[in-house]
Amino acid sequence: MPDWTLQTASPIREGSDILYQLTVTDQADRNRQCILKAAGQTDEDDFRSEPRCTQYFRHATELPIPEVYEVVSDPDGDIPPFFLLSYVSGRSLKYGPDENRSWDPLSRVDRSAIAELSHIAGRHLATIHQCGPVDGFGPLTAEHDQLTLLERDADWDSWITGVLHSLSLHDLRSIEADISSFITREADRLPDIDPVPMHQDYRPGNLVLDPETPRPCAVLDWGDVRSGHDEYELALTEQYFSSWRGCDHQRRSLVREHLYEGYESVRSLDRDDPAFHRRYLLYRLVTRLAFMNRFPQAPEYVREHNLQCLSDLITSVKLLD
């Protein structure tokens, strides 16, 4: 552990793990801020991969990622694994209902700032996807400056169709059969996928923004890194930056346009392939179903919104056939 003296410790009450903002005095008698993160609800074996992936992507890319000072993977007694990382000051985009019942962390951000954030997000995702290589599909960790699989999924299409087995499909009402049929059919049509590393939680709430501009000065939470299809993570990030809005909402069109532009400034996408749009709709469906499964106790108005969005997607799917 660093030879620092603890001055203050303030709990940060968000997320599923244990977080504290610390003020310490270092060997040169200077005060500095840092973050202590310990395993809470996260499985301890899974938690141990987060500091390793944070360190890997900090060194492998030029993304703004906090520095990991120390990792304690197996502390004595009943203390869970934890690590210390640098504190980055700036603006946080909180996720939670506001006075209008909106869960949109970008509700107070103007269109030009959303466009710039989306463009930067695309560049960041492309940079992450260029790392590796990774050998197969599954959750990732990092060892000896290389990404390695924590466990291996059978294949990508099985992971995609797995959402159908983890959801109460009767909640989908009259569109259940159409959704199940489309996901199964389109997963079978997926081409051979070259796996890429995915952050898998690149959303506004995991960014710290510069106080004066919409530019991120930190990309946080590298605990869900896994390998998968680049197009899937683009669809997922579009959902986050659109705040899960409907198919035709202006925000979604704005986000998608600038997200793709940013991505293609670093890495190519075959958007002219007719199958690209079918995969896009597949991943839109799968990510929304996974989101619903993650929050089964969401308020009624949120569930109704999700069902309407799924119904609109199914309508789009039927127009393809």
N, C-alpha and C positions, 0 to 999 in steps of 0.2 A: 504494500500500500504506500502511496505517497506520504512523505513525512510532513503532513499538514496538521494544523490545529483547527478543530471545529469551533466556529463562532456562533452560528445560528443554523437552525434546520426548520424549514417551513413546508408542511405537506402540500402537495398539489393534488386536488381531489378531482381527478378525471382519468379516464381509461380504466383498464381492468387490472393493471399492475400497481405496485407501490412506488410512488414518486415523491421525492423531496427536493426542494431547492436549498442548497447549502451555501453558506458563506464560510470560507476557510482562510486561514493565514498560512502562506507557504514558507519555504525555508528562507526566502529573502525578506520575510516580514511584510509581504504584500497581501492584501485581501483579494480574493478572487471568488467568483460565483461558479458553481457546478451543479450538476443534477445527479442524484442517486436514484437508480431504477432497480427495483427488486421484483422477483417473480411473485405475483399475486394469484390471480385466477388462471394465468397461463401455466400450462404444464412445464415443469422445471426443465425437462430435457429440451423442449421446444424453445424455452426462454434462453437457454445457453447459446443458441445460434444467433440471437440478435446482436450482441456486441461483436461477434465474429464477422457477421455480414456488414455491420456498420463500418468496421475497420476496413474490410475488403473494398467496399465501394468508395470509401473515402480516398483510398490509395489508388484504386483502379480508374477512377473518373475525376473530373474536375467539378462535380456537383458540390454544392455547399452542404457538407455533412459534418455534424459535430465530431470533435475529437474524443476518442475513448481514452481515458486516463488509466483506468485500472479495471480488471475483470476478476471477480472472485466467484469461481464456478462451483466450488464445493466448500462453503464455509462450515465452521464447527457448529455443533449443536443443532438447534431447530431453525437457524437463520437460513432463509432461502437464498439462492444464488442472486448476485447483484453486480452492478457495474457502475462506475463513475464516468460521466462524460461532460464535456464543456457546456456551459450555459450560453445560449445565443439570445441576445436581446432583440426585440422587434415586436411587430404586431402579430397576434394570433387570431385566426379565424375560427371562432368557437362553433361547435355543432350542437344545436339544441333549439327548442322552440322559443321564438320571440313573442312580443305582445300580439302579433297577428297569427299566432299558431304556425308560423313558418319555421321549418327546420333548415333553412337555407343559410349556410355560413357566408355566402356572397351577396346576401340581400341588400347590404349597404355599400356594395362595390359597383362602380359605374361600368357601362358596357366596354369602354376602351380598356379599363383595367382588367376586366374578365377576359377580353381578347388577348391581352398581353400575357396574363397568367396561363391561359390555355396554350399559347404558342410556346412559352417556356416549358410547360408540362410536356408537350410533344417532344421538344428537344431532350429533356431529361429522360423520358421513357426510351427514346431511341438510343441514348448513350448507355443506359442500363442494359438494353437488349443487345448491345454490341459486346458486352462483357462475356466472359466464359472462356472456353466452351463448357457446356453442361451435357452430361451423358445420361439422357433420359428425362422422364417427367417425375416431379415430386417436390416436396419441401427441400430447401437448400440450407447448407451451412457453409462455412469457409474454413479451410485448413491449409496451412503452408502456402498462403497466397493463391489458393485455388478454390473454386466453388465445387462442392461435392453434395451428393444426394444424402439427405437424412434417411429417407426411405424411398423406394421406387414404386410409382404407380404402374399399373398394368399397361396403360396407354392413355393418350390424350382424350380420345373419344369416350372411353369408359369414365374418365373423370368428369367430363362434361355431362354425360347422361346420369351421373350419380346424383345430380340435384333432384331428379325425379324420385329417388328412393329416400331422400331426406326431408321431404316436404309432405304435409297433409294435403294431398291433391284434391280432396273433397272441398277444400276451401276455395278452389278455383271455379266451382259452380259449373255453368254450361260450357265453359271453354276448356275444361280439363282435358277432354279427349283430343281436341285440336292441338293443344300445347304439347301433350305427351307424344302425339304422332309426329309433329314437326321436329321436335328436338331429337327424337330417335332417328328419324329419316335423315335429317341434316348432319347429325353426328356420323352416321354411316358414310355420308358423302364427303367428309373432310379429307383433304389430301394428306399425304405424308407431311407431318409438321416437323420442322427443325426447332427443337426446344431452345428457348432463350430464358435468361433469368428475368423474373418479374418482381417489382417491388410489391405489388398486389394490394397496396393500401395508399396509393398516391392520390391524396384528396386534399382539399383546402385546409382541413383541420390538422393535417400533418405537415403544414408549412409554417415557417416563421417568416414574415414579410418585413422588408425594409420599412422603417417608419414613414418615409417620404414617398416611396414608389411602390408599385405592385410587384416588385421583384423579390423572389424568395432569397432569404439569407441563410436558411437552413431547411433541409428535407429530413424529416424525423421518422421514427418508428420503422425499423428495418427487421421487425420480428416475424413478418409473414412472407418473406421472400421464398418463392418457389419457381420452378421452371414451367414454361407453358408456351402458348401461342401469342406472338406479338399482337395480333389483331384482337385477341381477347382482352388484353390489358388496355388497349386503346378504347374499346367499348366500355370497359369498367370505369376508366378514368373519365370518359365522357359522361357517364351516369353521375359520378360524384360532382363534377363541375357543373352539370346541369341541375344538380340537386334533385335527381330522379324525376324530372318533369316529363310531360307527355311527348308523343312523337313529333308533333308539329310546333312545339313551343319555340319562340324566337331564341331563347337562351340556348336551347340544344343546338340549333343551327349555327349560332355564333361560336359556341364551344367547339363543335365538330370541325368547322372550317379552319379555325386557328390551331386546334390540336394537331390536325393532319399536316397543315403547313409547317408547323414547327418540327414535327416528326420527319417529314420529307426533306427538311434542310440538313438532316444528319444521316438518314437511312431511308431506303426506298420502300414504297408500298405499291402493290399491283392493284390500284383501285379501278383500273379499266377492265379487269377480269369480271365478267358477269357473276361469277360465284362469290366474289368479294362481298357483294351486297347481301347475299343469302347468309353468309357466315356472320356478317354484321348483325342481321336480325336474330340469328341463332344466339349470338353472344349477348345481345340486348335482353332476350328472353331469359337466358340462363342467369345472368347477373341479377336481374330483378327478382327472379325466384329465390336465388340465394340470399338476397337482401331480405325478402319476406320471411324466409326461414330463420334468419338471424334475429329478427325482432317479432316473434310470434304474438307478443302482447302489445303491439302497436295500437294506438287509438283507432277507433272505427273509421274516422275520416281518412286516416293514412291507408288502412286496408282497402277502402273503397277506391281511393286514388290509384293504388297499385293494380287493383283488378281492372280499372278502366284502362290503364296504360297497357296491361297485358292484352286486353280485348282489342285495343287499337293496333297493337303489334300483330295479332292474329289476322286482323283485317288486311294489314300490309302484306302478310305472308300469302294470303289467299289471292291477292292481286298478282303475285308472281307466277302462280300456277295456271 
